[in-house]
């Protein structure tokens, strides 16, 4: 069954940010979809058996901090 996790990433400001964060998160096992909303600075991840620590690490790998 799919689950959804949402993260606030205040450092995202442009399309490059969206691509960087989306690309890193999409590579995490179990992720089926990633949505980035630059207006609210929210990243919504959908997938199966998602691991919070792995998703946070992917966001940090892209160069951003989770608030």
CHARMM internal coordinates of N, CA and C (Angstrom, degrees):
IC EDIT
DIST 1 N 1 CA 1.4485
DIST 1 CA 1 C 1.5279
ANGL 1 N 1 CA 1 C 110.16
DIST 1 C 2 N 1.3088
ANGL 1 CA 1 C 2 N 116.42
DIHE 1 N 1 CA 1 C 2 N 133.34
DIST 2 N 2 CA 1.4573
ANGL 1 C 2 N 2 CA 121.37
DIHE 1 CA 1 C 2 N 2 CA -177.30
DIST 2 CA 2 C 1.5274
ANGL 2 N 2 CA 2 C 111.01
DIHE 1 C 2 N 2 CA 2 C -72.47
DIST 2 C 3 N 1.3196
ANGL 2 CA 2 C 3 N 114.70
DIHE 2 N 2 CA 2 C 3 N 146.01
DIST 3 N 3 CA 1.4572
ANGL 2 C 3 N 3 CA 121.12
DIHE 2 CA 2 C 3 N 3 CA 175.73
DIST 3 CA 3 C 1.5190
ANGL 3 N 3 CA 3 C 108.43
DIHE 2 C 3 N 3 CA 3 C -128.11
DIST 3 C 4 N 1.3291
ANGL 3 CA 3 C 4 N 115.89
DIHE 3 N 3 CA 3 C 4 N 162.58
DIST 4 N 4 CA 1.4587
ANGL 3 C 4 N 4 CA 121.52
DIHE 3 CA 3 C 4 N 4 CA -178.59
DIST 4 CA 4 C 1.5230
ANGL 4 N 4 CA 4 C 109.52
DIHE 3 C 4 N 4 CA 4 C -127.59
DIST 4 C 5 N 1.3298
ANGL 4 CA 4 C 5 N 115.18
DIHE 4 N 4 CA 4 C 5 N 136.48
DIST 5 N 5 CA 1.4653
ANGL 4 C 5 N 5 CA 121.33
DIHE 4 CA 4 C 5 N 5 CA 175.85
DIST 5 CA 5 C 1.5247
ANGL 5 N 5 CA 5 C 107.53
DIHE 4 C 5 N 5 CA 5 C -128.13
DIST 5 C 6 N 1.3314
ANGL 5 CA 5 C 6 N 116.27
DIHE 5 N 5 CA 5 C 6 N 142.97
DIST 6 N 6 CA 1.4606
ANGL 5 C 6 N 6 CA 120.79
DIHE 5 CA 5 C 6 N 6 CA -178.51
DIST 6 CA 6 C 1.5269
ANGL 6 N 6 CA 6 C 109.56
DIHE 5 C 6 N 6 CA 6 C -124.92
DIST 6 C 7 N 1.3345
ANGL 6 CA 6 C 7 N 114.97
DIHE 6 N 6 CA 6 C 7 N 138.70
DIST 7 N 7 CA 1.4669
ANGL 6 C 7 N 7 CA 121.88
DIHE 6 CA 6 C 7 N 7 CA -179.18
DIST 7 CA 7 C 1.5176
ANGL 7 N 7 CA 7 C 109.66
DIHE 6 C 7 N 7 CA 7 C -128.85
DIST 7 C 8 N 1.3226
ANGL 7 CA 7 C 8 N 116.54
DIHE 7 N 7 CA 7 C 8 N 141.99
DIST 8 N 8 CA 1.4646
ANGL 7 C 8 N 8 CA 121.58
DIHE 7 CA 7 C 8 N 8 CA 174.05
DIST 8 CA 8 C 1.5172
ANGL 8 N 8 CA 8 C 107.25
DIHE 7 C 8 N 8 CA 8 C -96.08
DIST 8 C 9 N 1.3507
ANGL 8 CA 8 C 9 N 115.19
DIHE 8 N 8 CA 8 C 9 N 123.52
DIST 9 N 9 CA 1.4622
ANGL 8 C 9 N 9 CA 121.66
DIHE 8 CA 8 C 9 N 9 CA -177.70
DIST 9 CA 9 C 1.5347
ANGL 9 N 9 CA 9 C 107.45
DIHE 8 C 9 N 9 CA 9 C -127.52
DIST 9 C 10 N 1.3464
ANGL 9 CA 9 C 10 N 116.96
DIHE 9 N 9 CA 9 C 10 N 86.35
DIST 10 N 10 CA 1.4625
ANGL 9 C 10 N 10 CA 121.26
DIHE 9 CA 9 C 10 N 10 CA -172.43
DIST 10 CA 10 C 1.5234
ANGL 10 N 10 CA 10 C 115.64
DIHE 9 C 10 N 10 CA 10 C -64.19
DIST 10 C 11 N 1.3194
ANGL 10 CA 10 C 11 N 118.82
DIHE 10 N 10 CA 10 C 11 N -19.77
DIST 11 N 11 CA 1.4634
ANGL 10 C 11 N 11 CA 120.68
DIHE 10 CA 10 C 11 N 11 CA -177.24
DIST 11 CA 11 C 1.5226
ANGL 11 N 11 CA 11 C 115.15
DIHE 10 C 11 N 11 CA 11 C -77.70
DIST 11 C 12 N 1.3210
ANGL 11 CA 11 C 12 N 118.03
DIHE 11 N 11 CA 11 C 12 N -7.41
DIST 12 N 12 CA 1.4716
ANGL 11 C 12 N 12 CA 120.59
DIHE 11 CA 11 C 12 N 12 CA -178.50
DIST 12 CA 12 C 1.5271
ANGL 12 N 12 CA 12 C 110.08
DIHE 11 C 12 N 12 CA 12 C -77.85
DIST 12 C 13 N 1.3523
ANGL 12 CA 12 C 13 N 115.54
DIHE 12 N 12 CA 12 C 13 N 128.86
DIST 13 N 13 CA 1.4626
ANGL 12 C 13 N 13 CA 118.99
DIHE 12 CA 12 C 13 N 13 CA -177.65
DIST 13 CA 13 C 1.5247
ANGL 13 N 13 CA 13 C 114.86
DIHE 12 C 13 N 13 CA 13 C -133.88
DIST 13 C 14 N 1.3464
ANGL 13 CA 13 C 14 N 118.13
DIHE 13 N 13 CA 13 C 14 N -11.69
DIST 14 N 14 CA 1.4682
ANGL 13 C 14 N 14 CA 118.76
DIHE 13 CA 13 C 14 N 14 CA -172.48
DIST 14 CA 14 C 1.5353
ANGL 14 N 14 CA 14 C 111.71
DIHE 13 C 14 N 14 CA 14 C -149.33
DIST 14 C 15 N 1.3301
ANGL 14 CA 14 C 15 N 115.34
DIHE 14 N 14 CA 14 C 15 N 179.61
DIST 15 N 15 CA 1.4654
ANGL 14 C 15 N 15 CA 120.39
DIHE 14 CA 14 C 15 N 15 CA 179.52
DIST 15 CA 15 C 1.5264
ANGL 15 N 15 CA 15 C 112.00
DIHE 14 C 15 N 15 CA 15 C -62.96
DIST 15 C 16 N 1.3274
ANGL 15 CA 15 C 16 N 117.04
DIHE 15 N 15 CA 15 C 16 N -34.20
DIST 16 N 16 CA 1.4635
ANGL 15 C 16 N 16 CA 119.45
DIHE 15 CA 15 C 16 N 16 CA 177.61
DIST 16 CA 16 C 1.5294
ANGL 16 N 16 CA 16 C 109.87
DIHE 15 C 16 N 16 CA 16 C -61.01
DIST 16 C 17 N 1.3235
ANGL 16 CA 16 C 17 N 116.14
DIHE 16 N 16 CA 16 C 17 N -42.00
DIST 17 N 17 CA 1.4705
ANGL 16 C 17 N 17 CA 120.84
DIHE 16 CA 16 C 17 N 17 CA 177.65
DIST 17 CA 17 C 1.5266
ANGL 17 N 17 CA 17 C 109.96
DIHE 16 C 17 N 17 CA 17 C -59.22
DIST 17 C 18 N 1.3131
ANGL 17 CA 17 C 18 N 115.78
DIHE 17 N 17 CA 17 C 18 N -45.39
DIST 18 N 18 CA 1.4690
ANGL 17 C 18 N 18 CA 121.26
DIHE 17 CA 17 C 18 N 18 CA 179.90
DIST 18 CA 18 C 1.5164
ANGL 18 N 18 CA 18 C 110.69
DIHE 17 C 18 N 18 CA 18 C -58.48
DIST 18 C 19 N 1.3294
ANGL 18 CA 18 C 19 N 116.92
DIHE 18 N 18 CA 18 C 19 N -47.74
DIST 19 N 19 CA 1.4754
ANGL 18 C 19 N 19 CA 121.16
DIHE 18 CA 18 C 19 N 19 CA -178.86
DIST 19 CA 19 C 1.5276
ANGL 19 N 19 CA 19 C 111.28
DIHE 18 C 19 N 19 CA 19 C -65.11
DIST 19 C 20 N 1.3264
ANGL 19 CA 19 C 20 N 116.98
DIHE 19 N 19 CA 19 C 20 N -42.06
DIST 20 N 20 CA 1.4654
ANGL 19 C 20 N 20 CA 120.72
DIHE 19 CA 19 C 20 N 20 CA -178.34
DIST 20 CA 20 C 1.5276
ANGL 20 N 20 CA 20 C 111.45
DIHE 19 C 20 N 20 CA 20 C -63.67
DIST 20 C 21 N 1.3191
ANGL 20 CA 20 C 21 N 116.43
DIHE 20 N 20 CA 20 C 21 N -48.95
DIST 21 N 21 CA 1.4634
ANGL 20 C 21 N 21 CA 120.93
DIHE 20 CA 20 C 21 N 21 CA -178.74
DIST 21 CA 21 C 1.5253
ANGL 21 N 21 CA 21 C 110.63
DIHE 20 C 21 N 21 CA 21 C -67.55
DIST 21 C 22 N 1.3222
ANGL 21 CA 21 C 22 N 116.69
DIHE 21 N 21 CA 21 C 22 N -45.81
DIST 22 N 22 CA 1.4718
ANGL 21 C 22 N 22 CA 120.76
DIHE 21 CA 21 C 22 N 22 CA 179.99
DIST 22 CA 22 C 1.5180
ANGL 22 N 22 CA 22 C 111.76
DIHE 21 C 22 N 22 CA 22 C -59.88
DIST 22 C 23 N 1.3233
ANGL 22 CA 22 C 23 N 116.65
DIHE 22 N 22 CA 22 C 23 N -43.11
DIST 23 N 23 CA 1.4629
ANGL 22 C 23 N 23 CA 120.94
DIHE 22 CA 22 C 23 N 23 CA -178.47
DIST 23 CA 23 C 1.5198
ANGL 23 N 23 CA 23 C 112.57
DIHE 22 C 23 N 23 CA 23 C -63.49
DIST 23 C 24 N 1.3270
ANGL 23 CA 23 C 24 N 116.60
DIHE 23 N 23 CA 23 C 24 N -43.80
DIST 24 N 24 CA 1.4696
ANGL 23 C 24 N 24 CA 120.22
DIHE 23 CA 23 C 24 N 24 CA 179.73
DIST 24 CA 24 C 1.5259
ANGL 24 N 24 CA 24 C 110.91
DIHE 23 C 24 N 24 CA 24 C -66.65
DIST 24 C 25 N 1.3203
ANGL 24 CA 24 C 25 N 116.93
DIHE 24 N 24 CA 24 C 25 N -43.36
DIST 25 N 25 CA 1.4630
ANGL 24 C 25 N 25 CA 120.04
DIHE 24 CA 24 C 25 N 25 CA -178.46
DIST 25 CA 25 C 1.5262
ANGL 25 N 25 CA 25 C 110.84
DIHE 24 C 25 N 25 CA 25 C -68.34
DIST 25 C 26 N 1.3235
ANGL 25 CA 25 C 26 N 117.21
DIHE 25 N 25 CA 25 C 26 N -39.71
DIST 26 N 26 CA 1.4714
ANGL 25 C 26 N 26 CA 120.59
DIHE 25 CA 25 C 26 N 26 CA -178.68
DIST 26 CA 26 C 1.5253
ANGL 26 N 26 CA 26 C 111.79
DIHE 25 C 26 N 26 CA 26 C -60.72
DIST 26 C 27 N 1.3368
ANGL 26 CA 26 C 27 N 116.80
DIHE 26 N 26 CA 26 C 27 N -25.22
DIST 27 N 27 CA 1.4661
ANGL 26 C 27 N 27 CA 120.97
DIHE 26 CA 26 C 27 N 27 CA -179.30
DIST 27 CA 27 C 1.5274
ANGL 27 N 27 CA 27 C 112.86
DIHE 26 C 27 N 27 CA 27 C -79.65
DIST 27 C 28 N 1.3306
ANGL 27 CA 27 C 28 N 117.23
DIHE 27 N 27 CA 27 C 28 N -10.23
DIST 28 N 28 CA 1.4625
ANGL 27 C 28 N 28 CA 121.02
DIHE 27 CA 27 C 28 N 28 CA 179.66
DIST 28 CA 28 C 1.5295
ANGL 28 N 28 CA 28 C 109.36
DIHE 27 C 28 N 28 CA 28 C -76.33
DIST 28 C 29 N 1.3085
ANGL 28 CA 28 C 29 N 116.33
DIHE 28 N 28 CA 28 C 29 N 135.81
DIST 29 N 29 CA 1.4553
ANGL 28 C 29 N 29 CA 121.27
DIHE 28 CA 28 C 29 N 29 CA -179.15
DIST 29 CA 29 C 1.5167
ANGL 29 N 29 CA 29 C 112.79
DIHE 28 C 29 N 29 CA 29 C -58.36
DIST 29 C 30 N 1.3307
ANGL 29 CA 29 C 30 N 115.94
DIHE 29 N 29 CA 29 C 30 N 137.07
DIST 30 N 30 CA 1.4520
ANGL 29 C 30 N 30 CA 122.02
DIHE 29 CA 29 C 30 N 30 CA 177.69
DIST 30 CA 30 C 1.5129
ANGL 30 N 30 CA 30 C 114.92
DIHE 29 C 30 N 30 CA 30 C 91.81
DIST 30 C 31 N 1.3458
ANGL 30 CA 30 C 31 N 117.81
DIHE 30 N 30 CA 30 C 31 N -15.43
DIST 31 N 31 CA 1.4616
ANGL 30 C 31 N 31 CA 121.16
DIHE 30 CA 30 C 31 N 31 CA -178.10
DIST 31 CA 31 C 1.5295
ANGL 31 N 31 CA 31 C 109.53
DIHE 30 C 31 N 31 CA 31 C -74.16
DIST 31 C 32 N 1.3351
ANGL 31 CA 31 C 32 N 116.01
DIHE 31 N 31 CA 31 C 32 N 129.26
DIST 32 N 32 CA 1.4653
ANGL 31 C 32 N 32 CA 120.62
DIHE 31 CA 31 C 32 N 32 CA 178.27
DIST 32 CA 32 C 1.5235
ANGL 32 N 32 CA 32 C 112.45
DIHE 31 C 32 N 32 CA 32 C -111.89
DIST 32 C 33 N 1.3497
ANGL 32 CA 32 C 33 N 117.43
DIHE 32 N 32 CA 32 C 33 N -21.50
DIST 33 N 33 CA 1.4671
ANGL 32 C 33 N 33 CA 120.55
DIHE 32 CA 32 C 33 N 33 CA 179.57
DIST 33 CA 33 C 1.5220
ANGL 33 N 33 CA 33 C 110.16
DIHE 32 C 33 N 33 CA 33 C -156.83
DIST 33 C 34 N 1.3420
ANGL 33 CA 33 C 34 N 114.84
DIHE 33 N 33 CA 33 C 34 N 147.20
DIST 34 N 34 CA 1.4642
ANGL 33 C 34 N 34 CA 121.68
DIHE 33 CA 33 C 34 N 34 CA 176.87
DIST 34 CA 34 C 1.5187
ANGL 34 N 34 CA 34 C 107.63
DIHE 33 C 34 N 34 CA 34 C -134.25
DIST 34 C 35 N 1.3209
ANGL 34 CA 34 C 35 N 116.62
DIHE 34 N 34 CA 34 C 35 N 129.57
DIST 35 N 35 CA 1.4604
ANGL 34 C 35 N 35 CA 121.47
DIHE 34 CA 34 C 35 N 35 CA 175.41
DIST 35 CA 35 C 1.5194
ANGL 35 N 35 CA 35 C 108.16
DIHE 34 C 35 N 35 CA 35 C -123.50
DIST 35 C 36 N 1.3425
ANGL 35 CA 35 C 36 N 115.58
DIHE 35 N 35 CA 35 C 36 N 131.01
DIST 36 N 36 CA 1.4627
ANGL 35 C 36 N 36 CA 121.06
DIHE 35 CA 35 C 36 N 36 CA 178.49
DIST 36 CA 36 C 1.5248
ANGL 36 N 36 CA 36 C 107.98
DIHE 35 C 36 N 36 CA 36 C -117.55
DIST 36 C 37 N 1.3252
ANGL 36 CA 36 C 37 N 116.55
DIHE 36 N 36 CA 36 C 37 N 127.50
DIST 37 N 37 CA 1.4593
ANGL 36 C 37 N 37 CA 122.23
DIHE 36 CA 36 C 37 N 37 CA 176.84
DIST 37 CA 37 C 1.5271
ANGL 37 N 37 CA 37 C 107.55
DIHE 36 C 37 N 37 CA 37 C -114.23
DIST 37 C 38 N 1.3295
ANGL 37 CA 37 C 38 N 116.02
DIHE 37 N 37 CA 37 C 38 N 105.48
DIST 38 N 38 CA 1.4676
ANGL 37 C 38 N 38 CA 120.12
DIHE 37 CA 37 C 38 N 38 CA -177.51
DIST 38 CA 38 C 1.5240
ANGL 38 N 38 CA 38 C 112.26
DIHE 37 C 38 N 38 CA 38 C -67.72
DIST 38 C 39 N 1.3294
ANGL 38 CA 38 C 39 N 118.12
DIHE 38 N 38 CA 38 C 39 N -29.49
DIST 39 N 39 CA 1.4648
ANGL 38 C 39 N 39 CA 120.56
DIHE 38 CA 38 C 39 N 39 CA -179.36
DIST 39 CA 39 C 1.5231
ANGL 39 N 39 CA 39 C 111.59
DIHE 38 C 39 N 39 CA 39 C -65.67
DIST 39 C 40 N 1.3319
ANGL 39 CA 39 C 40 N 116.78
DIHE 39 N 39 CA 39 C 40 N -42.43
DIST 40 N 40 CA 1.4646
ANGL 39 C 40 N 40 CA 120.51
DIHE 39 CA 39 C 40 N 40 CA -178.23
DIST 40 CA 40 C 1.5252
ANGL 40 N 40 CA 40 C 112.08
DIHE 39 C 40 N 40 CA 40 C -97.65
DIST 40 C 41 N 1.3521
ANGL 40 CA 40 C 41 N 116.10
DIHE 40 N 40 CA 40 C 41 N -7.84
DIST 41 N 41 CA 1.4806
ANGL 40 C 41 N 41 CA 122.38
DIHE 40 CA 40 C 41 N 41 CA -178.14
DIST 41 CA 41 C 1.5266
ANGL 41 N 41 CA 41 C 111.64
DIHE 40 C 41 N 41 CA 41 C 63.71
DIST 41 C 42 N 1.3354
ANGL 41 CA 41 C 42 N 116.92
DIHE 41 N 41 CA 41 C 42 N 30.53
DIST 42 N 42 CA 1.4588
ANGL 41 C 42 N 42 CA 121.03
DIHE 41 CA 41 C 42 N 42 CA -178.90
DIST 42 CA 42 C 1.5295
ANGL 42 N 42 CA 42 C 111.29
DIHE 41 C 42 N 42 CA 42 C -106.68
DIST 42 C 43 N 1.3130
ANGL 42 CA 42 C 43 N 114.77
DIHE 42 N 42 CA 42 C 43 N 139.86
DIST 43 N 43 CA 1.4621
ANGL 42 C 43 N 43 CA 122.54
DIHE 42 CA 42 C 43 N 43 CA 174.72
DIST 43 CA 43 C 1.5255
ANGL 43 N 43 CA 43 C 106.37
DIHE 42 C 43 N 43 CA 43 C -115.59
DIST 43 C 44 N 1.3329
ANGL 43 CA 43 C 44 N 116.47
DIHE 43 N 43 CA 43 C 44 N 120.89
DIST 44 N 44 CA 1.4564
ANGL 43 C 44 N 44 CA 121.42
DIHE 43 CA 43 C 44 N 44 CA 179.66
DIST 44 CA 44 C 1.5129
ANGL 44 N 44 CA 44 C 108.41
DIHE 43 C 44 N 44 CA 44 C -110.26
DIST 44 C 45 N 1.3262
ANGL 44 CA 44 C 45 N 116.08
DIHE 44 N 44 CA 44 C 45 N 125.13
DIST 45 N 45 CA 1.4594
ANGL 44 C 45 N 45 CA 122.56
DIHE 44 CA 44 C 45 N 45 CA -176.49
DIST 45 CA 45 C 1.5268
ANGL 45 N 45 CA 45 C 108.54
DIHE 44 C 45 N 45 CA 45 C -116.46
DIST 45 C 46 N 1.3328
ANGL 45 CA 45 C 46 N 116.16
DIHE 45 N 45 CA 45 C 46 N 131.37
DIST 46 N 46 CA 1.4591
ANGL 45 C 46 N 46 CA 121.61
DIHE 45 CA 45 C 46 N 46 CA 177.18
DIST 46 CA 46 C 1.5176
ANGL 46 N 46 CA 46 C 108.21
DIHE 45 C 46 N 46 CA 46 C -119.16
DIST 46 C 47 N 1.3362
ANGL 46 CA 46 C 47 N 115.95
DIHE 46 N 46 CA 46 C 47 N 141.91
DIST 47 N 47 CA 1.4539
ANGL 46 C 47 N 47 CA 119.37
DIHE 46 CA 46 C 47 N 47 CA 178.81
DIST 47 CA 47 C 1.5097
ANGL 47 N 47 CA 47 C 111.99
DIHE 46 C 47 N 47 CA 47 C 173.80
DIST 47 C 48 N 1.3116
ANGL 47 CA 47 C 48 N 114.70
DIHE 47 N 47 CA 47 C 48 N -170.37
DIST 48 N 48 CA 1.4620
ANGL 47 C 48 N 48 CA 121.84
DIHE 47 CA 47 C 48 N 48 CA -179.38
DIST 48 CA 48 C 1.5234
ANGL 48 N 48 CA 48 C 109.22
DIHE 47 C 48 N 48 CA 48 C -111.94
DIST 48 C 49 N 1.3255
ANGL 48 CA 48 C 49 N 116.62
DIHE 48 N 48 CA 48 C 49 N 134.99
DIST 49 N 49 CA 1.4705
ANGL 48 C 49 N 49 CA 123.41
DIHE 48 CA 48 C 49 N 49 CA 177.32
DIST 49 CA 49 C 1.5327
ANGL 49 N 49 CA 49 C 111.36
DIHE 48 C 49 N 49 CA 49 C 53.30
DIST 49 C 50 N 1.3295
ANGL 49 CA 49 C 50 N 115.95
DIHE 49 N 49 CA 49 C 50 N 47.92
DIST 50 N 50 CA 1.4666
ANGL 49 C 50 N 50 CA 120.79
DIHE 49 CA 49 C 50 N 50 CA 179.99
DIST 50 CA 50 C 1.5212
ANGL 50 N 50 CA 50 C 110.29
DIHE 49 C 50 N 50 CA 50 C -69.34
DIST 50 C 51 N 1.3290
ANGL 50 CA 50 C 51 N 115.46
DIHE 50 N 50 CA 50 C 51 N 142.66
DIST 51 N 51 CA 1.4623
ANGL 50 C 51 N 51 CA 121.72
DIHE 50 CA 50 C 51 N 51 CA 177.89
DIST 51 CA 51 C 1.5235
ANGL 51 N 51 CA 51 C 108.95
DIHE 50 C 51 N 51 CA 51 C -114.28
DIST 51 C 52 N 1.3201
ANGL 51 CA 51 C 52 N 115.35
DIHE 51 N 51 CA 51 C 52 N 117.72
DIST 52 N 52 CA 1.4635
ANGL 51 C 52 N 52 CA 121.93
DIHE 51 CA 51 C 52 N 52 CA -177.96
DIST 52 CA 52 C 1.5256
ANGL 52 N 52 CA 52 C 111.73
DIHE 51 C 52 N 52 CA 52 C -51.87
DIST 52 C 53 N 1.3073
ANGL 52 CA 52 C 53 N 116.88
DIHE 52 N 52 CA 52 C 53 N -47.92
DIST 53 N 53 CA 1.4701
ANGL 52 C 53 N 53 CA 120.89
DIHE 52 CA 52 C 53 N 53 CA -176.65
DIST 53 CA 53 C 1.5312
ANGL 53 N 53 CA 53 C 111.25
DIHE 52 C 53 N 53 CA 53 C -61.71
DIST 53 C 54 N 1.3155
ANGL 53 CA 53 C 54 N 117.71
DIHE 53 N 53 CA 53 C 54 N -39.72
DIST 54 N 54 CA 1.4690
ANGL 53 C 54 N 54 CA 121.37
DIHE 53 CA 53 C 54 N 54 CA 179.82
DIST 54 CA 54 C 1.5215
ANGL 54 N 54 CA 54 C 111.19
DIHE 53 C 54 N 54 CA 54 C -67.36
DIST 54 C 55 N 1.3280
ANGL 54 CA 54 C 55 N 116.94
DIHE 54 N 54 CA 54 C 55 N -39.04
DIST 55 N 55 CA 1.4630
ANGL 54 C 55 N 55 CA 120.55
DIHE 54 CA 54 C 55 N 55 CA 179.44
DIST 55 CA 55 C 1.5235
ANGL 55 N 55 CA 55 C 110.91
DIHE 54 C 55 N 55 CA 55 C -68.90
DIST 55 C 56 N 1.3285
ANGL 55 CA 55 C 56 N 116.78
DIHE 55 N 55 CA 55 C 56 N -42.02
DIST 56 N 56 CA 1.4658
ANGL 55 C 56 N 56 CA 120.07
DIHE 55 CA 55 C 56 N 56 CA 177.23
DIST 56 CA 56 C 1.5335
ANGL 56 N 56 CA 56 C 110.69
DIHE 55 C 56 N 56 CA 56 C -62.86
DIST 56 C 57 N 1.3233
ANGL 56 CA 56 C 57 N 116.75
DIHE 56 N 56 CA 56 C 57 N -39.75
DIST 57 N 57 CA 1.4673
ANGL 56 C 57 N 57 CA 121.06
DIHE 56 CA 56 C 57 N 57 CA 178.98
DIST 57 CA 57 C 1.5224
ANGL 57 N 57 CA 57 C 110.45
DIHE 56 C 57 N 57 CA 57 C -64.28
DIST 57 C 58 N 1.3289
ANGL 57 CA 57 C 58 N 117.43
DIHE 57 N 57 CA 57 C 58 N -37.90
DIST 58 N 58 CA 1.4707
ANGL 57 C 58 N 58 CA 120.99
DIHE 57 CA 57 C 58 N 58 CA 179.39
DIST 58 CA 58 C 1.5256
ANGL 58 N 58 CA 58 C 110.70
DIHE 57 C 58 N 58 CA 58 C -65.39
DIST 58 C 59 N 1.3235
ANGL 58 CA 58 C 59 N 117.05
DIHE 58 N 58 CA 58 C 59 N -40.55
DIST 59 N 59 CA 1.4653
ANGL 58 C 59 N 59 CA 120.98
DIHE 58 CA 58 C 59 N 59 CA 178.25
DIST 59 CA 59 C 1.5296
ANGL 59 N 59 CA 59 C 109.84
DIHE 58 C 59 N 59 CA 59 C -64.52
DIST 59 C 60 N 1.3187
ANGL 59 CA 59 C 60 N 116.68
DIHE 59 N 59 CA 59 C 60 N -42.40
DIST 60 N 60 CA 1.4715
ANGL 59 C 60 N 60 CA 120.99
DIHE 59 CA 59 C 60 N 60 CA 177.64
DIST 60 CA 60 C 1.5274
ANGL 60 N 60 CA 60 C 111.31
DIHE 59 C 60 N 60 CA 60 C -66.06
DIST 60 C 61 N 1.3214
ANGL 60 CA 60 C 61 N 117.05
DIHE 60 N 60 CA 60 C 61 N -36.80
DIST 61 N 61 CA 1.4732
ANGL 60 C 61 N 61 CA 121.82
DIHE 60 CA 60 C 61 N 61 CA 177.65
DIST 61 CA 61 C 1.5375
ANGL 61 N 61 CA 61 C 110.66
DIHE 60 C 61 N 61 CA 61 C -61.83
DIST 61 C 62 N 1.3411
ANGL 61 CA 61 C 62 N 115.14
DIHE 61 N 61 CA 61 C 62 N -32.97
DIST 62 N 62 CA 1.4719
ANGL 61 C 62 N 62 CA 120.05
DIHE 61 CA 61 C 62 N 62 CA 178.36
DIST 62 CA 62 C 1.5328
ANGL 62 N 62 CA 62 C 111.18
DIHE 61 C 62 N 62 CA 62 C -75.47
DIST 62 C 63 N 1.3501
ANGL 62 CA 62 C 63 N 116.66
DIHE 62 N 62 CA 62 C 63 N -9.30
DIST 63 N 63 CA 1.4555
ANGL 62 C 63 N 63 CA 120.27
DIHE 62 CA 62 C 63 N 63 CA 176.96
DIST 63 CA 63 C 1.5185
ANGL 63 N 63 CA 63 C 115.42
DIHE 62 C 63 N 63 CA 63 C 101.41
DIST 63 C 64 N 1.3197
ANGL 63 CA 63 C 64 N 116.44
DIHE 63 N 63 CA 63 C 64 N 18.89
DIST 64 N 64 CA 1.4674
ANGL 63 C 64 N 64 CA 120.31
DIHE 63 CA 63 C 64 N 64 CA -176.99
DIST 64 CA 64 C 1.5181
ANGL 64 N 64 CA 64 C 110.51
DIHE 63 C 64 N 64 CA 64 C -127.00
DIST 64 C 65 N 1.3359
ANGL 64 CA 64 C 65 N 115.49
DIHE 64 N 64 CA 64 C 65 N 158.03
DIST 65 N 65 CA 1.4637
ANGL 64 C 65 N 65 CA 120.59
DIHE 64 CA 64 C 65 N 65 CA 178.91
DIST 65 CA 65 C 1.5217
ANGL 65 N 65 CA 65 C 109.38
DIHE 64 C 65 N 65 CA 65 C -107.45
DIST 65 C 66 N 1.3146
ANGL 65 CA 65 C 66 N 115.05
DIHE 65 N 65 CA 65 C 66 N 144.05
DIST 66 N 66 CA 1.4710
ANGL 65 C 66 N 66 CA 121.00
DIHE 65 CA 65 C 66 N 66 CA 174.96
DIST 66 CA 66 C 1.5197
ANGL 66 N 66 CA 66 C 107.40
DIHE 65 C 66 N 66 CA 66 C -88.15
DIST 66 C 67 N 1.3347
ANGL 66 CA 66 C 67 N 115.53
DIHE 66 N 66 CA 66 C 67 N 129.44
DIST 67 N 67 CA 1.4736
ANGL 66 C 67 N 67 CA 119.90
DIHE 66 CA 66 C 67 N 67 CA -179.96
DIST 67 CA 67 C 1.5165
ANGL 67 N 67 CA 67 C 110.58
DIHE 66 C 67 N 67 CA 67 C -80.56
END
COOR INIT
IC SEED 1 N 1 CA 1 C
IC BUILD
